[in-house]
Amino acid sequence: MKIQRINDERLIIQNLKNIRIVYALQTLGMVAVLGYNYITNGMIGVRENPLWIVFIASTVILAFLSLTTDERLVSKNLQKIRIAYAVQTVGIVAILGYDLIAEGMDGMKENPLWIVFIVSTTILAFLSMNISVDHENNKGSAKKGLMISLIAVALISIIVGTFTSFSEGFTAIDGILTGVIFLIGGCIPFLFLFALRERKGDNS
């Protein structure tokens, strides 16, 4: 499918609204992490977590950009949230990247910020699918596209499961479970995309 620049003002506004939703969820996740640090270790625990710097920076930037807010300029207001969301995401990636370098993959996954990042990214991806479908000019069969995608996911799942089974420290059961989890996780977005395309076809 050919990627085109979105010029539809309605879709642009919808995309920015999606970012606003994810920004709010991501901010709540950051507050929850910092709140947990405060409860367990007090204010010292909060200050030792570099996440508070990201939280303060994104909040200050959003507040600064909103000083001259005109409620009639919906697009402008949403773009300010997009900037704050970008600052948040870059900060989160930097923190997780530092954990990955310093403590490895296990150390990074132990940081609850990892869950916040994965959840917010996944939600944004699913919300963006609706916009992608509305912007598509592809007249191909939605069912055909779904079948091709599912076959590809199934083949990749088999390969991943096989490699896991023959990897040191893993058993055949581990390989099967890994392949099944990969298959289920890979099919969900394609099924969701198929449902959106079918709904679009029914409405057109």
CORCORJO-V372537 format. One record per helix or strand. SS is the DSSP state (alpha for helix, beta for strand). FROM is the first residue (numbers start at 0). LEN is the number of residues. If there is no record, write none. Layout:
# CORCORJO-V372537
ss->[SS,SS]
from->[FROM,FROM]
len->[LEN,LEN]
This chain:
# CORCORJO-V372537
ss->[alpha,alpha,alpha,alpha,alpha,alpha]
from->[8,50,73,112,141,171]
len->[40,15,37,23,24,32]
